[in-house]
Amino acid sequence: MAMQWKDKLKDCKIIFVVGGPGSGKGTQCEKVVHKYGYTHLSTGDLLRAEVSSGSERGKHFQNIMEAGGLVPLETILEMLKDAMIAKADVSKGFLIDGYPREVKQGEEFEKRIKPPTLLLYIDAGKETMIKRLLGRGLTSGRSDDNEETIAKRLDTYYQATEPVINYYQPKGIIRKINAEGTVDEVFAQVCAALDALK
């Protein structure tokens, strides 16, 4: 059985999308899905779906996240793998959004699933991200979009991301995208990176 799912994912492109909260990576992922037929998998969305399902596991996740912690890696990889296998037949590739948040996550993903084809680093400055997140908080009603929580999330993000970028740098798969421009300017850079994969 194990071999079967590996075969299913053999030809799929796997793109890690790394970017801070408010960098616009969610928007960019949506645009890639429309243009390229990739499947967008956000670990955050998978977790939120589990939480809103009201399952025991979901309640456990909620407690961890409310305390600002991270859900166990094995659990996240299982959810990702299941979601990928479910879409393998209809998808050109996968955008794994907000992953890996630390080097160990990347290593485990490679071991348990397969190595990524590319890492898109959606890079926006701290001020830009804070501004965008505060704006989003006004419209989304997401309780975690307030200034204090945002500052904490950005610090966590920077501490975690630097080693990840350093880890993948020698592998030559990182494409750094300047996320300060308009959505379309940023997307043009994303397209250039993806078009080069063919």
Disulfide bonds with the S-S distance in Angstrom:
none
